[in-house]
Structure formats: C-alpha cells, structure tokens
Amino acid sequence: MSDVVRSDEIAAVILAGGLARRMGGGDKAQKMLAGQSLLDRILDRIRPQVGPLVINANGDPKRFSQTGLPIAPDVIEGHPGPLAGVLTGLEWVAKNYPKCEWMVSIPCDAPFIPLNLVVRLKAEMDKDGHNLACAQSHGRSHPVVGLWSLSLMEDLRQAVVDEELRKVDRWTARHGISHVDFEDVVIGDKKIDPFFNANKPLDLDEVEKLFVEDPSCKF
C-alpha cells in the first residue's frame, strides 16, 4: 500500500459547526489541550494527508482567521448536525476545487486522528470498490471520520434537504461503505482511542493529565 495519496484529489473539511452544548457552549475547536488548541492539533495531523482544507463553522469567520483557511457555514440553517456539515464540505470542494474527487471529514474535537488516516481509508475503499469509508476503533464505527466521494453529493443533498435526514449512518447504510480499524495511540504509558473526542470539559481534563505526566508527548 502506498503511503501517499495525490493531494489534488482529496480535500478535507473540519466539522466545527455544532453548538458544543455539552462543552458549555462556545467554540469547541478553540479549547486548549496541553498548550495547543484542539483545532491546531487536528490541523497539524491532517495537513500532510490532504490538499485543500476548509473549516465548516457558523457565526463570525474572523475567529478562525489565524488558521488562514476558508470558512464554510452550513448550507442548511438551524444547526442541523454533522451530516449537513459533510454536505457543506462536499459542495464547497465541488465549487472551489472541481478536480478533487474525494473529501475526508474530521470532527473538531478529535485531536489524535491517525497520521495515516486518509491513505488507509482510501486503500480500503479502493479494495472494496466503495464510494465511502469510515474509521472504527474498539469495534465502534466513527461515521463522521470518513472519506466521501464527491459523486454522492447530490444524493446527500436530497437526503438532508428533502428527507430531512440527520443521522450519518442512516444515510451511509444506503451505500456500500468500507470500515477501517485503527489501533490506540500511546501517550506516556497510557493507551487512548485515536478517535477520542472531547465532548465535555472533564474529557479534556483527563487527557491533560497524561501530558502533565509526560511533557515529552508530541501528540
């Protein structure tokens, strides 16, 4: 399996359009973990894997100006959830980078995504002949950590707009999808799910302790 993918054919969207209610509101992507924001940690890990990058976020885009990245608000009003964020990303990529054939989606609260995420998703998808792939760990799938074919954009728009479908896995179940298992990452002497997501302040506190115990960690 190749360790690289063509950067001109795969884009990425960072899903940061939620209301972060369990985090107490505000921008979850800007929450700090061991001196670095969740968003910056994710960008450090996903940038080498893809070409074009866009952040799906609502509200004032200037709050993300330090990233230098374009901001795409939800194409559907009312904070309808991550499936609408994926649709937003697909439509942004189709408009701005029509040569891209694929888009990977990453939630803004998953700071340990694997450095080989995209190449593994793409390889499994190609092997299975599917147009979708998603990550899984510990026997649990992570439907918003996925690779999406741009060819499915119109079908997704119909499902989200006309059917008001909101659950990601209900839509992906209509299409063939590849699932790719990833192992835990190691921080100090602890193992942690690579798709750990920080939903609550306590989640960040628990992981912060690992960095305090081993400041040399580079995750």
C-alpha positions in Angstrom: 0.0 0.0 0.0 1.3 3.5 -0.9 2.0 5.9 2.0 0.8 8.9 0.0 -2.3 10.0 -1.9 -2.5 12.6 -4.5 -3.1 15.9 -2.7 -5.0 17.4 -5.7 -7.7 14.7 -5.5 -8.5 14.6 -1.7 -9.7 17.6 0.3 -10.7 17.8 4.0 -13.4 19.5 6.0 -13.1 20.2 9.7 -16.5 19.9 11.2 -16.9 22.8 13.7 -20.5 23.9 13.1 -22.0 22.4 16.3 -23.3 24.2 19.3 -21.0 22.4 21.8 -23.7 22.2 24.4 -22.0 19.5 26.5 -18.8 21.6 26.5 -20.7 24.5 27.9 -21.1 26.3 24.6 -18.6 28.4 22.6 -16.1 27.1 20.1 -15.1 23.6 21.0 -12.4 23.8 18.3 -10.7 26.6 20.3 -10.5 24.7 23.6 -6.9 24.1 24.7 -5.2 20.8 25.3 -1.6 20.9 26.7 -1.0 24.4 25.4 -2.4 24.0 21.9 -6.0 24.3 20.6 -7.9 21.2 19.5 -8.2 22.8 16.1 -4.4 23.4 15.8 -3.7 19.8 16.9 -6.0 18.4 14.2 -4.6 20.7 11.5 -1.1 19.6 12.3 -2.1 16.0 11.8 -4.4 16.3 8.7 -2.5 18.9 6.6 0.2 16.4 5.4 -2.5 14.0 4.3 -4.6 16.1 2.0 -4.7 19.0 -0.4 -7.4 21.7 0.1 -8.7 22.3 3.6 -11.9 24.1 4.7 -13.5 24.6 8.2 -17.2 24.2 8.4 -18.3 26.7 11.1 -21.1 29.1 11.7 -21.0 32.6 13.1 -18.2 35.2 12.7 -15.5 33.6 10.5 -12.9 36.0 11.8 -12.4 34.0 14.9 -10.6 31.4 12.8 -8.5 33.9 10.9 -5.3 32.7 12.5 -5.6 29.4 10.5 -5.6 31.2 7.1 -8.2 28.7 6.0 -11.5 29.3 4.3 -14.7 29.0 6.4 -17.9 27.5 5.0 -21.0 27.9 7.1 -23.7 25.3 7.0 -25.6 25.3 3.7 -28.7 24.4 5.7 -29.9 26.7 8.5 -30.7 25.7 12.1 -27.6 23.8 13.1 -28.9 20.5 11.6 -25.9 18.4 12.6 -22.8 16.8 11.1 -24.4 15.3 8.0 -25.2 18.8 6.9 -21.6 19.7 7.7 -20.4 17.0 5.4 -22.7 18.2 2.7 -21.4 21.8 3.2 -17.9 20.5 2.7 -18.7 18.5 -0.4 -20.4 21.5 -2.0 -17.5 23.8 -1.1 -15.0 21.4 -2.6 -17.0 20.9 -5.7 -17.3 24.6 -6.3 -13.7 25.6 -5.4 -11.6 22.5 -6.3 -13.6 20.7 -9.1 -10.6 18.4 -9.7 -10.9 16.9 -6.3 -12.7 13.5 -6.3 -12.8 12.8 -2.6 -13.2 14.6 0.7 -12.3 13.4 4.2 -14.3 14.7 7.2 -12.8 15.3 10.6 -14.7 16.4 13.8 -13.1 19.4 15.5 -12.8 17.6 18.8 -10.7 14.6 17.8 -7.0 15.7 18.4 -5.4 12.3 18.0 -6.5 11.3 14.5 -4.1 8.9 12.9 -1.3 10.3 10.6 -2.2 7.5 8.1 -5.9 8.1 8.3 -6.5 9.1 4.7 -4.3 6.7 3.0 -5.8 3.8 4.9 -9.4 4.9 4.2 -8.7 5.3 0.5 -6.9 2.0 0.2 -9.7 0.1 1.9 -12.3 1.9 -0.2 -10.4 1.1 -3.4 -10.1 -2.6 -2.4 -13.9 -2.9 -1.7 -15.0 -0.8 -4.7 -17.0 1.6 -2.5 -17.6 5.3 -2.6 -17.5 5.7 1.2 -15.2 4.7 4.1 -15.2 5.4 7.8 -12.9 4.8 10.7 -13.6 2.5 13.6 -11.9 1.5 16.8 -12.7 -0.9 19.6 -15.4 -2.3 17.4 -17.2 1.0 17.2 -17.6 3.0 14.0 -17.0 6.7 13.8 -19.2 7.8 10.9 -18.1 11.5 10.8 -14.4 10.4 10.5 -14.8 9.4 6.9 -13.8 9.6 3.3 -16.6 10.6 0.9 -16.8 10.5 -2.9 -17.9 13.8 -4.5 -20.1 11.8 -6.8 -22.5 11.3 -3.8 -23.1 15.0 -3.2 -26.4 15.3 -5.0 -27.8 12.2 -3.3 -26.7 13.5 0.1 -28.3 16.9 -0.6 -31.6 15.2 -1.4 -31.5 13.2 1.8 -30.6 16.1 4.0 -32.9 18.7 2.4 -35.9 16.8 1.0 -36.0 14.0 3.5 -34.6 16.0 6.5 -32.3 13.1 7.3 -29.9 13.9 10.1 -28.2 10.6 11.2 -25.0 9.9 9.3 -25.1 6.2 9.5 -28.6 6.0 8.2 -27.5 7.7 5.0 -24.3 5.8 4.6 -26.2 2.5 5.1 -27.8 3.2 1.7 -24.5 2.9 0.0 -21.6 0.5 0.2 -19.2 1.6 2.9 -15.8 0.4 4.0 -14.8 0.3 7.7 -11.2 0.6 8.7 -9.9 -0.4 12.1 -7.3 1.7 13.9 -5.3 0.9 17.0 -4.9 3.0 20.1 -2.3 5.8 20.3 0.1 5.8 23.2 0.6 8.8 25.4 3.3 8.2 28.0 2.4 4.7 29.3 -1.3 5.1 28.5 -3.3 4.0 25.5 -6.0 6.2 24.2 -8.6 5.8 21.4 -7.3 7.6 18.3 -10.8 8.9 17.8 -11.2 10.2 21.4 -13.5 13.2 21.2 -13.7 16.0 23.8 -17.4 16.4 24.4 -17.1 17.8 28.0 -14.6 19.8 29.9 -13.9 16.7 32.0 -12.8 14.9 28.9 -10.1 17.5 28.3 -9.1 17.4 31.9 -8.5 13.7 31.8 -6.3 13.8 28.7 -4.4 16.9 30.0 -3.2 14.8 33.0 -1.5 12.5 30.5 0.5 15.3 29.1 1.4 16.6 32.6 2.7 13.2 33.5 4.8 13.0 30.3 5.6 16.5 28.9 7.6 15.0 26.0 4.5 13.7 24.3 4.2 15.1 20.8 0.5 14.3 20.1 
